[in-house]
Amino acid sequence: MAERNMGGSSARAARRDPYEVLCVSRDSPDQEIKVAFRKLALKYHPDKNANNPEASELFQEVAYAYSILSDPEKRRQYDAAGFEALESKDMDMEIDLSSLGTFNTVFAALFSKLGVPIKTMVSAIVLEEALYGNVTVEPLPLGTSFSGKVDRHCAHFFGVTISDQQAQAGIVIRVTSAVRSKFKLLYFEKEAHGGYGLTLQEESEKTGKVTSAGMYFLHFQVYRMNLTVNVLEMAKDPEAAFFKSLEGLQPCEVSELEAGTHTFAVYGDNFFKPATYTIEALCANSYEDTKGKLKEIESKLLAKRNDLRQFEVEYKKAFAHYQEVTNRYSHEKQYVAELLKQRNHIQSSFTINSSVINSKEDASSSSSAPILNGSPSVKGKSIKRKWFNLNRRDK
């Protein structure tokens, strides 16, 4: 589902308090945090500070702080135990393609082609134009679609007007690309001064022979899957990655829309060429069964995520015990083999030494001695039997 406009990790040596970075208090509501982030992100964005390395570092710090405070779960963890409660692997990095040179863009495109998750951010120019209302918003009536082509690092804006009845039924906005272009679906909220502030963004993903993205406003909490978390977990520990397979579930900040006009945009996110797309606005009143199934499966996934967290603890304990037992097994096996080896060596000292002596002293006589009563003899006298035949009677 829709993902907030989140940044990546900053230089963590300083690790300033996220609340201090965004200049907000610990009890600040989400909207206040969002507004603070927008202002600072525009102020320090690389597009506007190409010759100021310090601004770039501040931008990353602001993005990192917002990535914590904009996520309810991460904010709760930070408030409870600080940075130690947050795993750095969950803080994925976003890059602004419009600020990269051609050489770096080629490498980013190559890594993306190989399956390495490359998260990108919306260009500051687009955000600033929207914030000041300097964009053209085309109407997109419910039940209709529009096909177009948007240049990279640019956006096409659409206004979707809904009634009270349609808002109550739920709204679905979806975008597809038959040529598998890379794009973002964006949702903007109307600001008091007349501009538009970015609230949600959804990355396009490959689904069969197309790329697609969607936003769902259905009056219950809907989640999206951040595949970056899963890929990083798989790379770190393939054996334990299963337990983190649902950690990428992230809640959509907005679960319902009010009656009125709402602004969406398609952002060209290809590395080199424009993005070809088709956007549709639908009312969910004809998808009642699907809505019910989605709500049920979302609930099951959340419950299973909690189960997996507990199961992971149990599994690690059991696996640690298993490793301890198998290590003991290997040790015991080696130890028993060594004891048997020592035993055989000790026993052989009784026989091998005697045989060697007899073979040297009686080599000629024993080889030609006649057999009497089943026993070899020399000059009519029997040779002493070996120690393990002392109690055996001749038949």
PyMOL commands that set and color helices and strands:
alter all, ss='L'
color gray80, all
select helices_A, chain A and resi 18-22+30-44+46-48+53-69+72-85+88-90+97-99+102-113+124-131+164-169+227-236+241-244+284-286+288-361+363-368+387-389
alter helices_A, ss='H'
color red, helices_A
select strands_A, chain A and resi 94-95+119-120+137-139+145-150+155-162+171-177+183-190+196-203+205-207+210-217+223-225+249-251+260-268+275-283+371-372+375-378+381-382
alter strands_A, ss='S'
color yellow, strands_A
deselect
rebuild
show_as cartoon
